[in-house]
């Protein structure tokens, strides 16, 4: 938790809000480095982080509820500016002796904020601004030494500040897109109140990270598993810049890749990036292990175990290797440090988590401080092709979770061919870079159709396409009807075994982006 080349930093304490990652993203977009820690973190670790300011997130809890998380002891004595958002504001109210209570009318959605003091955190804002509320509690009496600086029709105190300390509270969420002035509010806090300069960008990160990897790796060898995706490609490129030919990438074809994917990946790494790649075609072994397996969680576990076993076998053939590179991103890190309220596991993720322990390797995770959009910016900063960097995400278990039900070579061929046509038509329509993710799904049902004069009973392909900024929430992409018509027509005519195409119009939440 040292400074580690990031300059001035903001700390976000997570109280379980679904929006906590968005706060971090907004602060970084302002050009200031920040990290998220759980609200249960020790004051010792918080001090070690040495933040220039602290933001308290929202929460699904009520401050008056049993077991509600509290402000860490000693936090308010650190002397740095503090901003409480929603639940964070209510916590500050309670901490400093004010009173909160259940609002007569729960305030959720857009609200009209009237600003009563625009001298600092609301500097440069209009008298009235649209903000996004999501709360059931409200401030009934302000703590001593605090004053109201904003109100709405339902919340007499929608924002407050202390006259003694740089402590602020806002009842709404500035981090969401539904609060148009939100970035300006966060910028006022981070820059004006905390005094942070603009020190966070991918050029400075690249210089610092390459130097850090050189020092850590020394003269030792590094291995890295690649998939052809953005994360593993950028991780390989940055490690290669730091250690050169002491990096060997391992590429295991599990038979669940997109059409011609293995050939394209090898060509990219060997011909364009000039990075050593050891390749193993393990398609038959993976498909044999997955035979007659329909449950998605079982598929994931089988793929994960098989991958770890094969990766270990190939790595040992390279001789003495000390480091394992991984394309871990910051959202994965947050999952292990954020405050966990009542929640359920949605689905497990396929990664190489078991490898470091099994092989006694040290981890190199050059992207662990970055969000997905920052990884893309880093890739472009390194000179990687835009076509490569802006590829749509592809899941670790590959087509295994896009074939609903059991997997077979025949079903894989149907899906690969349908998926290629879907992406081709999206590209032809100039929509590829406007869509976050698009793909075909092979359903476990057959339907009646007519082709020529014959009755058919064949497979159904579902097309999934979503728009999103970060994959955390997503909406179905409004692909023009004529594009969908061409897509469906081509799939039915060109892919043997398909007689029906449907389009998925569900958002996330309540659905997920992938079907399994």
N, C-alpha and C positions, 0 to 999 in steps of 0.2 A: 504493500500500500504506500510505497514511496512516491515522490513526485514523478519520477520516471519520464522526464522530458516533456510533460504535458503543460508546463507553465501553471497559470492560475486555474483553479478547479472549483466546480460546484458539486456539492453532495446532495443527492436526492434520497430521502429516507422513505422507504416503501411501507405503507400501512395496508397493503392489499388491494389497491385500486387497479381496475382493469386498464387505466390510462397512464400508469407510471412510466412505461417505456416511451410513451408519446412525449412526456415532459422532457426526458433525456434527449430525445431526438430534436425537439425544438431548441433546447439549450445549445446543442452541438451545431445546429443550423445557424445559430447566432455567432458561431465561431469560438465557443468556449467549451473546453473539455469538462465532462461530468461523468459521474458513476452513480449507480444505484446500490444502496445497502439496505438490509432489512431494518425495520424499526426496533428489532430486538438486539441490534448490534451493540457491542460494548463501547463505552465512551472512550476507552483507550484506543480502539481501532479508528474511531471517528477522528480523534486528535491526530493520529498518525497520518490519516488521509490529508490533513491540513487544508480543509476547504476555505475558500474565500467567502462562501455563502452556503446556506442550507435551505432546501425546499422540502416541506412536509407534504406528502401526497394525500390524495383522497383515500377513502376506504369504504367497503360495504358495511362496516360496523356503525353503530351509534355510540357516541362518547358516553352516553348514559347506560349503555348495555353491559351486561355481565361479561367479563373477559375481554372487553374492548382494549386494543393496544394503546400504550401510553408513550409519551415523549421520554426518550432515554434520560436517566438521571444525570444531571450535570450538563446537558446539552445547551440549555439557555444561559449557562455561565461561560460559554466559550468566547463570547464577545463578537461573534460574526453575525451579519445580517441573516434573518430568518423570514421565509415566506411560507405561510400555511395555506394550502389549497383545499377548500371544501372541509372535509373531516379535519385536515391540518389546521384550519382556522378555528374550528370548534375546540380542538385540543388546546390551542394557544389560549382561547377564552377561558377554558377550565383551569389551565395551568396558572394563569395570572389572576384568578379569583372572580372571573365573570360567571355568567349563568347561561346555560343552553337548555333548550327544551324541544319537544316534538312540535313541529309546525302544524297549524290547523289544517293547512292544505299543502300536501307534498308538492315541491316545485321541481318539475322535470321538463327539460326541453329549453327552447329559446325564451329568453327574458329580456326586458328592456332595462338596462342598467343606467341609473342617473348618477353621474359623477359629481360629488360634492367637494372634492379637493384634488386638483390636478397638478400639484406641486412636485411630486416625485414619481411614485410608481405608475401614476396615470398621466404622466407628462406627455403632451402631444396628442392626447385623445380628445374626441368630441364630448360635448356635455352629455349626450346620450349614445350608448353603444349597445349593440346586440351581443349577448353572452349566453353560454350554455350552462344551465343549472341541472343538478342531479343530487337532491338532498331531501331528507325528511326532517332533519333537525334545523333549528335556527338560533341565532343569538338573541337572548331575551334581555340580558343586561351586560354592558361592556365592562371589561376589567378596569380597575383604577389606572389612570394614565393613558388610556386608549381613547380614540375618537373614531366615529364613523366617517368614512370617506366616499361611501357609495351606497345606494339603496335601490331596491326594486319594489314593485307594487306589493309583493308578498314577503319581502325581507327588508325590514327597516334598517338592518345592518348587513349589507351585502359585501362590504369591504371595510377594513379597519386598519389603523396603524397606531403604534405607540409613540408618545411624545418624548419618551425617555431613551428608548433603544431603537435600533433599526429593525423592528419587528413588524411584519405586515400579515394580514390575513384577507383572503378573498373567498367568497362563498361559491363562486362559479369556477368552471374549468377553462383556463386560458390555453391549455395545450391542444384542445380539439379544434378541428376545422370550423365547427359551428360558432366559435368565438373569433370573428374576423380580426379583432384588435389584440388577440391573445399573445401573438409573437412580440408585439410592441410592448406589452406589459412585462413579459418575461425578459425582454431586452433591457427595459428600464431597471428591473431588479438586478439582473446579472451585470450589466455594464455600469449603469449610473449609481446604483446603491452599493453593490459589492465591489465595484471598481475593477472588474476583469477586462483585460484587453482581448483583442481578437487573435488568439494564438493557436487555435485548433484548425488545421487544414491538412489535406492529404500529402502535400509536398513535405511539410515539416515532419509529419508522421512517418513517411517513407524513409527519410534520412535517419531519423532516430531509431526506427525499427531495424533497419539493415545493420546499423552499428551495434545494436543490442544483440542481434542474432550472431554476428561475428564474434562478439566477446563471449557469448554463452556457449556456442558450438566449438570454439577454438579450432583445432585441426581434425576434429572427429567427423565421422560419416553420419549422414541424415537420410532416413527413408520417409517417403510420404505416399499414402494411397491416393490415387487420383480417379475421378469419375468422368471428367470432361466438363463438369459443372463449373460455375463461376468461382465458388469458394475454394475448391481444391486447386483450380488453375491459378488463381491469384496468390494463394498460399505458396504454391510451388515456385511461381515467378519471383516472389520476394525472398524466399529462402535461397533460391538459385543465385540471385544477385548477391547475397551475403556469403555463400559458401562455395559457389561454382560447382565443379564436377564431383564434389563430395556429396552432392545430393543425388539419390536415385529414386525415381518414382516407380511405384508398383501399380500396374493397371490390371485388374482381374475382371475379365468379361464374364459376368454371371448369367448371361443369356437372357437378361431382362432389360436390355438397353433398347433405345429407339433404333429405327432402321438405319443401317450403315454407321452407327455411332462409334463402334470400336475403331473402324478405319479412320474416321474423322479425328478422333482423339489422338491416335498414334501419329497421324500426319501433323496435327497442331503442335504436339510436344517435340517431335523429332525434327521436323523440317522448319518450323517457324520459331519455336521458343528455344530450340537447341538444348533441350533438357533430356538427360538419360532416362529411358523408360524400360522397365522389365515387364513384359506382357505375358499373361497366362490366360488361355481360353479355357474357362471352366464351365461353359454353358451346360454340357451334359450332366456334370456332377450336381450343379444347382437344381436343374430341372428334375433330376431323379429324386433328390431330397424333398422337392416340393410336390411330388406326384400325389394326386388325390387330396391335397391340403386346400381347404376352402376358407378356413378362419383367418382373417387378416392379421391378428396378433401372432398366431402360430407361424404364418408366412414370414413376418418380420423377424421373429426369433430364430427361425431356421436360417434365414439369409444372413443374419448377424453372426450366428455361431459359425456357419460355414465360411464366411468371409474372414473372420478372425483366425480360424484354423489355417486357411490357405495363405493368408497374408504372413502368418508366422513361418510357414514352410518356406515361402519364397524369400522372406527377409533373412532367414538363417543361411540361405545359400550365398548371401552377399558377404559373409564373414563378419568381422567385428563391427557392429553398428551401435552407436551410443544414443542417438536421438531419433524420435519419431515426430514427424511434422503432422499437424492436423489443421483443418480449416474451420476450427471452432469459432463461432461468431458470438458477439456480446449477448444477444437474446438467450443463447444457450447458457451463458454464464449467469445471467440474471435469474434463470429458472432455479439455479442452485443457491442463490443468495437472497432472493426476494422473500418478503413475508408471505406465508401461506395461510390464508383463511380457509374456510370450508370449501373444498374443491374436489374434483374427481379427475382421474387420469383419462384424457381423451384418447390418446393413442401413444404408443412408445415410438421412439425414434431410432432409426438404424444408424449406428456409428461404430467406431472402432474403440469404444471405451474400454474393452477388456485387454487391449494389446499392451499398453505400457506395463501393467502389472505382470502379465504372463511372460513378457519378453525382457523384463527389467530394463526398460528404456525410459529415458527422460523425455518429457514432452516439449515440443516447440510449437507454440500456437500463435503465429504472427498476427492473426486477425481477431484475437479474442477481445480486443477493445472496440471492435467496429460493428456497426449495424450494416445490413445488406446494401443499402444505398451507398454507404461509405466504402464498402468493398469494391463496388463498381467504379466509384470515383478514383480509388487507389489504383485499380487496374488500368484505367485510362491514363492516370499520372505516370504509370510505368511504361506506357506506350503499347499496351496490348490492344488488339483490334476491337473496335466498337461492336462489330458483329459478334465477337466472342464474348465480350463483357456484358452485352445486353441480351444474352440468351435468356429465355424463360426458365424459371426454376424447374428442376426435375428431382423427384423423391429418391432417397437412398435405396429403398426396395424396388425402385424402377417400375416396370410394367406389372409386377406381381400384385400391386395394389390398385391397378387400373383394369385388371381382369377380375371381375367379381365372381368368386367361386374358384374352382380348381384350374390349374394352369397346364397347358399342353403346347407342344410345338405348333400345332395347327391353330390354336386360339391365339397364340402369340403372333403368328403371321397375319391373321385377320386384323388384330389390333394395330400392329406396326403399319400395315398398309393404309388403314383408315386414318390413323394419326398423322401420317405423312401428308395425306390429301388435305386434312383439316388445316394443318399449319401452312401448307402451300397456298390455299385459298385465302387464309388470313393475311399472308405476306402479299399475295397478288392484289388484295384490296387496300394495301397500305396501312393495315391495322396492327401489324405485329408489335410495334413499339408503343402502341396505345393500350395494349392489353398486358396485364401483369402475368397471366398464365392461361394457357389454352391447351386442351388435350382431348383425346378420345378415350372413352371407357367402354369395355365390352361387357354387356349385361348377361346374367345367367338365365335369360329367357329366350324363347323363340316365338316368332309371330307368323301368322299367315300372310302371304303376299301373292301377287300375280306378276309373273314375268313372261312376256309374250302371251301364249295361250295356256301356260302351265301354272298350276297352283304351287306355291313355294312355302316352306316352313323353315325359316332361317333366323339368323342372329340379329340382335338389336345393338346398334352403336349409339351411345349417348355422347354428345359434345358438351364439354364444360369450358367456359371462358369467363374470366373475371377481371375486373379492374380493381386496383388496390395501390396503396402507397408503400405498404410494408408487409402485406400478407397477414397482418393481425386481424384486420377486418377486410371484407371484400364484397363487392356487388357484382351481379352478373353483367357481362358486357353486352351492350346493345348493338350487336352485330346486325347490319342491315339485312332485311329479309332476302334480298337477291343474292347476297353472299352465302347465307345459310342454304338457300335453294341450290346454288352451284355445288356447295360442299356435299349436301345430301345426295344430289344427283350423281356426282362422281363416285362417292363411296359405294352407293348401291350398284352402279354399273361396273365399277372397276375392281371392287373387292369381292371375291367369290365367297359366298356364305353369309352375306348381309342383305336383308331386304327392307330394313327400316332404320331411320335415323331420328333421334329425338334431341332436343336442346334443353339443358338444365338452366332454369331461371330462379334458383334459390340463392340467397345471399349468405354471407358468413358474419356473425351468427344469423340464424340458428344452425345452418349447415356448416361443414368444413369445406375447404377448397377441393381437396382430394375426396374421393368417394369412400375410401377405406383408410 
